[in-house]
Amino acid sequence: MTNELVHPGWCARNYRCTVSRLDGRHRSAAVCFPAADGRPTTVVSLSQRPTERTPVVEVRLRIRLSSRDESRQAEQIRQLLDRLNAAVREMTG
């Protein structure tokens, strides 16, 4: 019998996968989606701990706000979070 580590097909393996060290998670290679100006603003990756049955998607966003006014920026952030929350609720049922 062997204790060989089994990686899911989507796992990045090598240094990106931390299942055998640090936080113990399988990690996929990150996928970056560029914004209209060409800079990456959305980074998506899968993550799964050995004790979990299904992976979790990690989404990191970097969004340039269009307003210089602080109160308008706060409103833009509120609207963004409301829409993200609605999307997450729709996807997770």
C-alpha positions as CSV (number, residue, x, y, z in Angstrom):
1,M,0.0,0.0,0.0
2,T,1.2,3.5,-0.9
3,N,0.5,6.9,0.6
4,E,1.2,8.6,-2.7
5,L,-0.5,12.0,-3.0
6,V,-3.4,12.0,-5.5
7,H,-4.0,15.4,-7.2
8,P,-7.3,16.2,-8.9
9,G,-7.1,16.7,-12.7
10,W,-7.3,20.5,-12.3
11,C,-4.6,20.8,-9.7
12,A,-1.5,22.8,-10.8
13,R,0.7,20.5,-8.8
14,N,4.3,21.8,-8.5
15,Y,4.8,24.8,-6.2
16,R,1.3,26.1,-6.6
17,C,-0.3,23.1,-4.9
18,T,0.1,23.3,-1.1
19,V,-1.6,20.1,-0.1
20,S,1.7,18.7,1.3
21,R,2.7,21.9,3.1
22,L,1.4,25.2,4.4
23,D,-2.4,25.2,4.4
24,G,-2.8,21.8,2.8
25,R,-4.9,22.8,-0.2
26,H,-4.8,21.6,-3.8
27,R,-4.7,24.7,-6.0
28,S,-5.2,25.2,-9.7
29,A,-3.2,27.5,-11.9
30,A,-4.8,30.9,-11.7
31,V,-6.7,32.2,-14.8
32,C,-6.6,35.9,-15.4
33,F,-9.2,37.8,-17.3
34,P,-8.2,41.2,-18.7
35,A,-10.2,44.4,-18.3
36,A,-11.1,46.6,-21.2
37,D,-7.8,48.4,-20.7
38,G,-5.8,45.2,-21.0
39,R,-4.7,44.9,-17.4
40,P,-5.7,41.7,-15.5
41,T,-8.5,42.5,-13.1
42,T,-10.1,39.1,-12.4
43,V,-8.1,36.1,-11.1
44,V,-9.9,32.8,-10.7
45,S,-8.5,29.6,-9.2
46,L,-9.9,26.4,-7.6
47,S,-8.9,25.4,-4.1
48,Q,-9.6,22.2,-2.2
49,R,-8.5,20.9,1.2
50,P,-7.9,17.1,1.5
51,T,-10.7,16.9,4.0
52,E,-13.3,18.6,1.7
53,R,-15.2,16.7,-1.0
54,T,-15.6,19.5,-3.5
55,P,-13.4,22.4,-4.6
56,V,-14.0,26.0,-3.8
57,V,-13.6,28.7,-6.5
58,E,-11.5,31.7,-5.4
59,V,-12.2,34.9,-7.3
60,R,-10.1,38.0,-6.8
61,L,-11.2,41.3,-8.5
62,R,-9.3,44.4,-9.0
63,I,-11.6,47.1,-10.3
64,R,-10.7,50.7,-11.1
65,L,-13.6,52.9,-9.8
66,S,-14.8,55.5,-12.3
67,S,-15.5,58.2,-9.7
68,R,-13.0,60.4,-7.8
69,D,-15.7,61.4,-5.3
70,E,-15.5,59.3,-2.1
71,S,-19.3,59.1,-1.6
72,R,-19.8,58.0,-5.2
73,Q,-17.0,55.4,-4.9
74,A,-18.7,54.0,-1.8
75,E,-21.9,53.7,-3.9
76,Q,-20.1,52.0,-6.7
77,I,-18.6,49.5,-4.2
78,R,-22.1,48.9,-2.6
79,Q,-23.6,48.2,-6.0
80,L,-20.8,45.9,-7.0
81,L,-21.1,43.9,-3.8
82,D,-24.9,43.7,-4.1
83,R,-24.5,42.3,-7.7
84,L,-21.8,39.9,-6.6
85,N,-23.9,38.6,-3.7
86,A,-26.9,38.1,-6.1
87,A,-24.7,36.2,-8.5
88,V,-23.3,34.0,-5.7
89,R,-26.8,33.3,-4.4
90,E,-28.0,32.4,-7.9
91,M,-25.1,30.0,-8.5
92,T,-25.3,28.3,-5.1
93,G,-29.1,28.0,-5.0
